[in-house]
Amino acid sequence: MHEILTDYPLDDCNSFGFSARSRLAVLVRSEEDLRSALTDPRLKHLPRRLIGGGSNIVLSSDFDGVTLLMRIAGRRLVQENSDHWLVEAAAGEIWHDFVRWTLAEGYPGLENLALIPGTVGASPVQNIGAYGIELADRFDTLRAFDTETGSFVAFGREDCAFAYRDSVFKHHPGRYVVTSVRFRLPRPWQPVLTYPDIAATFNAAAAVRPEAVFDEVVAVRGRKLPDPAVIGNAGSFFQNPIVPATLHDALKADYPKLGGYLQPDGRIKLSAAWLVEQSGFKGVRLGHVGVYDKHALILVNHGGGSAAEITALAGEIKAGVRAKFGVQLVEEPVFV
């Protein structure tokens, strides 16, 4: 049975480190905790929200409701055959720890997604991705609680409607609470070395081990991205915009160094970091917050910052990029 905590501090529950409190909180350590908390008559009429690792949120203020803190743990091999490993992790597992565990157990395939902050439960919501792989590429099924029907449901890949940093769960906020996710990891394993930052380390003629890819991804991300335990941040703050090919070609004529990745529908994905840096925002500081001086896509809390300051800085960046390039940036973190 769940325990209700009062006046709960959320400073350690969001990677920006913003100070905020929740009137009530429940540590969800099992599916039964979740079900009982969501049907508890003492909580039923209060506003509620779910926080996992807090790595993709901006806490705007104290919350006069109940915060469910996802803490369900567990990971296991479900099935193994000649063409895949099927592994499962509970929603409260730390994503990077889970990736490291899969390699230690001999189930490679997620190494390109190493060091992405957050929990397993949040990974399909955002359809996390890095260095040539999206979660959708390795996804099998997930289990979630439907707060409208009061029952647990299963989602297959098509049900999730995955797209770039998007899924069906983003379009029905609050309805579904993910409790576990299964991943289908193909075998024999093949390295994904499509990104120059990663491929440059490896000799094309030599055998590549999954642990080496994992180590290189961790090293590259470590050089570029600040540790939230040291400098508060929510990782990449803006999505890479996807624009019509005509706009990309026009911008390329004016800015020859503009890159781009062709999408299946013919549009071009641009680097939000490049756009922000070329607009003059890299290293800029506004009050207690700023743009990280080593990566223009990371907004940071230097200490004592607030959601209001982050919102103001993000607004200035979006306006600056729009004025210079005619491209509209969209935030990745959720403002709550």
Residue pairs with C-beta under 8 A, 6 or more apart in sequence:
1 32
1 33
1 36
2 26
2 27
2 28
2 33
2 36
2 37
2 40
3 26
3 27
4 24
4 25
4 26
4 40
4 42
4 43
4 66
5 24
5 25
5 26
5 27
6 23
6 24
6 25
7 21
7 22
7 23
8 21
8 22
8 24
8 25
8 67
9 19
9 20
9 21
10 20
10 21
10 22
10 51
10 54
10 59
10 63
10 67
11 17
11 18
11 19
11 20
13 51
13 54
13 67
13 69
14 20
14 51
14 54
14 55
14 57
14 58
14 59
15 53
15 54
15 55
15 117
15 228
15 232
15 233
15 234
15 235
16 58
16 59
16 228
16 232
16 233
16 234
16 301
16 305
16 307
16 310
17 228
17 232
17 301
17 305
18 58
18 59
18 232
18 301
18 305
18 306
18 307
20 59
20 60
20 61
20 62
20 63
21 62
21 63
22 62
22 63
22 65
22 66
22 67
23 46
23 62
23 63
23 64
23 65
23 66
24 43
24 46
24 65
24 66
24 67
25 66
25 67
25 68
25 69
26 33
26 37
26 43
26 66
26 67
26 68
26 69
27 33
27 69
27 71
28 34
28 37
28 68
28 69
28 70
28 71
28 72
28 92
29 71
29 72
29 73
29 92
30 72
31 72
31 145
31 152
31 179
33 72
34 68
34 72
34 145
34 177
34 179
35 145
35 150
37 43
37 66
37 68
38 48
38 68
38 145
38 147
38 150
38 177
39 150
43 66
46 65
46 66
47 63
47 64
47 65
47 66
48 65
48 66
48 67
48 68
48 174
49 63
49 65
49 66
49 67
49 68
49 174
49 336
50 67
50 68
50 69
50 70
50 174
50 177
51 57
51 67
51 68
51 69
51 70
52 70
52 91
52 92
52 118
52 119
52 121
52 122
53 94
53 95
53 117
53 118
53 119
53 122
55 117
55 118
55 122
55 228
55 234
55 235
56 117
56 118
56 122
56 126
56 234
56 235
56 332
56 333
56 334
57 234
57 333
57 334
57 335
57 336
58 234
58 307
58 310
58 311
58 333
58 334
58 335
58 336
59 307
59 336
60 307
60 308
60 311
60 335
60 336
61 307
63 336
68 177
70 91
70 92
70 119
70 121
70 177
71 92
72 90
72 91
72 92
72 121
72 179
72 180
73 90
73 92
73 93
74 88
74 89
74 90
74 93
74 180
75 87
75 88
75 89
75 90
75 93
75 98
75 101
76 87
76 88
77 85
77 86
77 87
77 105
77 107
78 86
78 87
78 88
78 182
79 85
79 86
80 86
82 187
83 186
83 187
84 184
84 185
84 186
84 187
85 107
85 109
85 184
85 185
85 187
86 140
86 182
86 183
86 184
86 185
87 102
87 107
87 182
87 183
87 185
88 180
88 181
88 182
88 183
89 98
89 120
89 180
89 181
89 183
90 120
90 121
90 179
90 180
91 119
91 120
91 121
91 122
91 177
91 178
91 179
91 180
91 181
92 119
92 120
92 121
93 119
93 120
94 118
94 119
94 120
95 113
95 116
95 117
95 118
95 119
95 120
95 122
95 123
95 128
96 114
96 115
96 116
96 117
98 110
98 120
99 110
99 111
99 113
99 114
99 214
100 114
100 214
102 108
102 109
102 110
102 183
102 185
103 110
103 111
103 210
103 211
103 214
107 185
108 185
108 189
108 210
109 138
109 183
109 185
109 186
109 189
109 210
110 133
110 138
110 183
110 185
111 210
111 211
111 213
111 214
111 217
112 130
112 131
112 132
112 133
112 192
112 198
112 213
112 217
113 128
113 129
113 130
113 131
113 133
113 135
113 217
114 214
114 217
114 218
114 221
115 217
115 218
115 221
115 222
115 225
116 123
116 128
116 130
116 235
117 228
117 234
117 235
118 126
118 128
120 180
120 181
121 177
121 178
121 179
121 181
122 128
122 178
123 135
123 181
124 135
124 139
124 142
124 155
124 160
124 162
124 167
124 169
124 178
124 181
125 167
125 169
125 170
125 178
126 135
126 165
126 167
126 170
126 332
127 134
127 135
127 136
127 160
127 162
127 163
127 164
127 165
127 166
127 167
128 134
128 135
128 165
129 135
129 164
129 165
130 217
130 221
131 192
131 194
131 195
131 197
131 198
131 217
131 220
132 192
132 193
132 194
132 195
132 198
133 192
134 162
134 164
135 162
136 157
136 160
136 162
138 183
138 184
138 185
139 157
139 160
139 162
139 181
139 182
139 183
139 184
140 157
140 182
140 183
140 184
141 154
141 155
141 156
141 157
141 181
141 182
142 154
142 155
142 160
142 178
142 180
142 181
142 182
143 152
143 153
143 154
143 155
143 178
143 179
143 180
143 181
144 152
144 153
144 154
144 155
144 176
144 177
144 178
144 179
145 151
145 152
145 153
145 176
145 177
145 179
146 152
146 153
146 175
146 176
147 174
147 175
147 176
147 177
148 175
152 179
153 176
155 168
159 168
160 167
160 168
160 169
161 167
161 168
161 171
164 239
164 240
164 242
164 269
165 239
165 332
169 176
169 178
189 210
191 202
191 208
191 210
191 213
192 213
193 199
193 202
193 208
193 213
197 220
198 213
198 216
198 217
198 220
201 212
201 216
202 208
202 212
202 216
223 294
224 294
224 295
225 233
225 235
225 292
225 294
225 295
225 298
226 233
226 292
226 294
226 298
226 300
228 234
231 292
231 300
231 301
231 302
232 300
232 301
232 303
232 305
233 292
233 298
233 299
233 300
233 301
234 299
234 332
234 333
235 298
235 332
236 272
236 297
236 298
236 332
237 297
237 298
237 299
237 314
237 331
237 332
237 333
238 272
238 276
238 297
238 314
238 317
238 318
238 329
238 330
238 331
238 332
239 272
239 329
239 330
239 331
239 332
240 269
240 270
240 271
240 272
241 269
241 270
241 272
241 275
241 327
241 328
241 329
241 330
242 263
242 267
242 268
242 269
242 270
243 267
243 268
243 270
243 327
244 267
244 268
245 266
245 267
245 268
247 268
247 326
247 327
248 258
248 260
248 268
248 270
251 258
251 325
251 326
251 327
252 258
252 260
255 278
255 325
257 274
258 270
258 274
259 270
259 271
259 274
260 268
260 269
260 270
261 268
261 269
262 268
262 269
263 269
270 327
272 297
272 329
273 295
273 296
273 297
274 296
275 321
275 324
275 325
275 327
275 329
276 282
276 291
276 296
276 297
276 317
276 321
276 329
277 296
278 324
278 325
279 317
279 320
279 321
279 324
279 325
280 320
281 291
281 296
281 316
281 317
281 320
282 291
282 292
282 293
282 296
283 290
283 291
283 292
283 293
284 290
284 291
284 313
285 291
285 302
286 309
286 312
286 313
286 316
287 305
287 309
288 301
288 302
288 303
288 304
288 305
288 306
288 309
289 299
289 300
289 301
289 302
289 305
289 306
289 309
289 310
289 313
290 299
290 300
290 302
290 313
291 298
291 299
291 300
291 313
291 317
292 298
292 299
292 300
299 310
299 313
299 314
301 310
307 335
311 335
314 331
317 329
318 328
318 329
321 327
321 328
321 329
322 328
322 329
